Amino acid sequence: MAAPCPAPMLKLAWTWTNPSSWICYALIFLIPEPHGLMLQTLLSLDARLTARLRLPSEHSRWWAPAVFLAHSGDSWLWMSGFLLLWLVGNPPLRRWAVFFAVAVGIQALSIFALKQTIRRQRPPGEWGTLYRNFDPHSFPSGHATRAFLLAVLAAGNGPTWLSLVLAFWAPLVSLARVATGVHYLSDIAAGAILGLLMGGIFLAAQPTLSTMLSFLF
């Protein structure tokens, strides 16, 4: 008989087969007693580090740049860009746009499923009403996952300048999500790991996906 899951927030993790469940597997094995001192210590440390990275108020001179960066990873923004490239681009750009859009779409669904399983509430705060109302769960960060996924895909597809820009942009977006108060530090750390893993998987699957989706190019 299978052993029960050690924590309600992870109770469905082991049934998943997509890459986004790996962080849950790691938590299961690394934290054998989730209600004990180890988990509380980790959560306390996470909260303290998050508080240090969070901007003190919306009057900070860094607030506007942080908000801009935090929104620059929004899925609707990137999907709109991919749609525009698909509509007006040449065949290579259309192929690029379709591949990236499919990857981001699968990423979004995977993160949504993970959030609904883990159900960690966002840090208390007032900014980010839209996120808080329509996506109240924070772990893992979808923006961080998406940013690092895009950085990996760009590195595998070029051009070089775009790869460098996204490699620099991804951690800034992730930190901006903490600075504006909508994520804990561990949320973006998990998101970054998942984004890198998913990026590698999508690059490996790119030839197959391109063949399957060739009717869209």
C-alpha positions in Angstrom: 0.0 0.0 0.0 1.4 3.4 -1.0 2.4 5.7 1.8 0.2 8.8 2.3 1.5 12.1 1.1 3.4 13.9 3.8 1.5 17.2 3.3 -1.9 18.2 2.1 -0.4 20.9 -0.2 1.5 18.1 -2.0 -1.1 15.4 -2.0 -1.4 15.2 -5.8 2.2 15.9 -6.7 3.3 12.3 -7.2 0.5 11.6 -9.7 1.8 14.1 -12.2 3.9 13.2 -15.2 4.7 16.7 -16.5 8.0 18.4 -15.6 6.3 20.9 -13.4 5.8 18.3 -10.7 9.5 17.8 -10.1 9.7 20.6 -7.6 7.0 18.8 -5.6 9.0 15.5 -5.7 12.0 17.4 -4.3 9.9 18.9 -1.5 8.5 15.5 -0.5 12.0 13.9 -0.2 13.7 16.9 1.3 11.1 17.7 4.0 10.0 14.4 5.6 8.1 16.2 8.4 6.4 19.2 6.7 4.6 20.2 9.9 7.8 20.1 12.0 10.6 22.5 12.7 12.4 22.2 9.4 9.5 23.5 7.3 8.7 26.3 9.7 12.4 27.3 9.7 12.5 27.3 5.9 9.3 29.3 5.6 10.5 31.8 8.2 13.8 32.3 6.4 11.9 32.7 3.1 9.7 35.4 4.6 12.6 37.3 6.0 14.6 37.2 2.8 11.5 38.2 0.9 10.9 41.2 3.2 14.5 42.4 2.6 13.9 42.4 -1.2 10.5 44.0 -1.1 10.4 47.7 -1.8 9.3 49.7 1.2 6.5 51.6 -0.5 5.2 52.7 -3.9 6.9 56.1 -3.4 10.3 54.5 -3.8 12.3 55.7 -6.9 12.6 52.0 -7.9 8.9 51.4 -7.8 8.1 52.3 -11.4 10.9 50.3 -12.9 10.0 47.3 -10.7 6.3 47.5 -11.8 7.4 47.8 -15.5 9.6 44.7 -15.1 6.9 42.8 -13.2 4.4 43.4 -15.9 6.9 42.7 -18.8 6.5 39.0 -18.1 2.7 38.9 -18.4 1.5 36.0 -20.6 -1.0 38.1 -22.5 1.8 40.5 -23.6 4.0 37.7 -24.9 1.1 35.9 -26.6 0.0 39.1 -28.3 3.6 39.5 -29.6 3.7 35.9 -30.9 0.3 36.4 -32.6 1.6 39.6 -34.3 4.7 37.8 -35.5 2.5 35.0 -36.9 0.3 37.4 -38.7 2.9 39.6 -40.4 6.1 37.6 -40.2 7.9 35.5 -42.9 7.8 31.7 -42.6 10.8 31.4 -40.3 9.3 34.0 -38.0 6.0 32.3 -38.1 7.6 29.0 -37.2 9.4 30.7 -34.3 6.2 32.4 -33.1 4.2 29.2 -33.1 6.8 27.2 -31.2 7.3 29.8 -28.6 3.5 30.3 -28.2 2.9 26.6 -27.7 5.7 26.4 -25.1 4.3 29.4 -23.2 0.8 28.0 -23.4 1.8 24.6 -22.0 3.9 26.4 -19.3 1.0 28.5 -18.3 -1.3 25.4 -17.9 1.3 23.5 -16.0 1.9 26.3 -13.5 -1.8 26.9 -13.1 -2.2 23.2 -12.2 0.7 23.3 -9.8 -0.7 26.5 -8.1 -4.1 24.9 -7.7 -2.5 21.8 -6.1 -0.1 23.7 -3.7 -2.4 26.7 -3.0 0.1 28.9 -1.3 -1.3 32.4 -0.8 0.5 35.4 -2.1 2.3 37.7 0.4 0.0 40.3 2.0 -0.1 43.5 0.1 -2.2 45.9 -1.9 -0.4 46.2 -5.2 -1.3 43.7 -8.0 -5.0 43.6 -7.4 -5.6 41.8 -10.8 -3.1 39.0 -9.8 -4.5 38.7 -6.3 -8.1 38.5 -7.4 -7.7 36.2 -10.4 -4.6 34.2 -9.5 -4.4 34.3 -5.7 -1.8 31.5 -5.4 1.9 32.2 -5.6 3.9 29.0 -5.8 5.6 28.6 -8.1 5.9 32.0 -9.9 4.4 31.8 -13.4 6.3 34.9 -14.4 9.6 33.5 -13.3 8.9 30.2 -15.0 7.9 32.0 -18.2 10.9 34.3 -18.2 13.5 31.6 -17.8 11.7 29.4 -20.3 11.8 32.2 -22.9 15.5 32.8 -22.1 16.3 29.1 -22.7 14.3 29.0 -25.9 15.9 32.2 -27.2 19.4 30.7 -26.4 18.5 27.7 -28.5 17.0 29.6 -31.4 18.9 32.9 -31.6 19.7 35.5 -32.5 22.5 36.1 -30.1 21.4 39.6 -29.1 18.0 38.3 -28.1 19.5 35.5 -26.1 21.6 37.9 -24.1 18.7 40.4 -23.6 16.4 37.6 -22.2 19.2 36.1 -20.1 19.6 39.5 -18.4 15.8 40.2 -18.3 14.7 36.9 -16.8 16.2 37.3 -13.3 15.1 41.0 -13.2 11.5 40.1 -13.9 11.6 37.5 -11.2 13.1 39.8 -8.6 10.6 42.5 -9.6 7.8 40.2 -8.6 9.3 39.9 -5.1 10.0 43.6 -4.9 6.4 44.6 -5.7 5.1 42.1 -3.1 3.2 39.5 -5.2 5.7 36.7 -4.6 8.0 35.1 -2.0 11.6 34.5 -2.9 11.0 30.7 -3.0 8.3 31.2 -5.5 10.6 32.7 -8.1 13.4 30.3 -7.2 11.1 27.4 -8.0 9.8 29.1 -11.1 13.4 29.7 -12.4 14.2 26.0 -11.9 11.1 24.9 -13.7 11.6 27.4 -16.5 15.1 26.1 -17.1 13.9 22.5 -17.1 11.0 23.1 -19.3 13.1 25.1 -21.7 15.5 22.2 -22.1 12.6 19.8 -22.7 11.0 22.0 -25.3 14.3 22.5 -27.2 14.7 18.7 -27.3 11.2 18.3 -28.6 11.3 21.2 -31.0 11.9 19.1 -34.2 8.9 17.0 -33.4 6.7 19.9 -32.5 7.7 21.8 -35.6 6.7 18.8 -37.7 3.4 18.4 -35.9 2.6 22.1 -36.2 3.9 22.7 -39.7 0.4 23.5 -41.0 0.5 26.7 -39.0 3.6 28.1 -40.6 
